[in-house]
């Protein structure tokens, strides 16, 4: 789990820096996607560990609802990210955007695709 989390954090950092340097909404949306994947993994890990707790005085049927709450949280985050990406894309369409350092953005995305293939 630690290795996967470190990998996701590294890829997130590379995409975020590349997206900010290039100004590409596509690369930035991939960075946000990586961030939501990382957060979703951590939330799921917490929820699974918490839901495995045995019943107690205040939770007579156990803590299984934590998994449902984690799913709702992840859904809300994904909807928010989707709205933000669509908003930024519309701004780019309406006002135009100039992409700088295109090779950096392409390189990071190729690295990410290859790394995910072997992951």
MORA-V452183 format. One record per helix or strand. SS is the DSSP state (helix for helix, strand for strand). FROM is the first residue (numbers start at 0). TO is the last residue. Records with the same first field share a line. If there is no record, write none. Layout:
SS->FROM-TO + FROM-TO
This chain:
helix->1-21 + 24-50 + 64-94 + 101-117
